[in-house]
Amino acid sequence: MPPYRATIGQQPKRKMNAAQQEEQAQKLYYMSVERKQAAEKQRKSELEKMNTLPGSHKLKRADEEKIVDKLYIQHMQNLERTRAKRQEMLIAANAIPTKKMGEAELLDSIDRMYTQERKRRADVEKNLVAKYQPESATKTLPKSQLQAVNQRLYYDQKDRFPKLRQELWEKHIGSQEKTSKKVSAGEIASLTQRLTTKD
């Protein structure tokens, strides 16, 4: 007979303890009670049918007892079959072969089912990130190109600002100063006297 081996994802069947056996027995008992109630209901139904035959025919006392005995015997036979089946199920459950794992085998199983599985999932996640979220490469400018950028953005603009200020001053302010007329002191005095003299 080949040795019993536990495989990943398949737990070995264990022998039922006393509580589990009691729970299984209760389930089977309630099932038999339900069958008993159904049989009793059927028996009453058949008796009612027999007592209401056409022509208002009534069964004799002996015939009723025979029918009752027949139904009772059938019920007891069904109940006995149910008990036998329940006993067979309990025996079969207790006869399932089990194997007690040593500490080394237990640790090996834990490593296969947990540690290695976590590592596999981490590798899959890493591969997916590398495939769909690649890191952008950092671009480094050479020294000559960096100096050219600094010259264009700083030094050239620094020399251009004074010239730009001069151009703006000549365009908006200097042109007005050139066209404005300078008033002499005599003209100012004459204008002041004219404004203050009453008619």
Summary of the structure (lengths in Angstrom):
residues: 199
radius of gyration: 54.9
end to end distance: 144.0
largest distance: 160.8
contacts: 371
relative contact order: 0.06
helix: 74%
strand: 2%
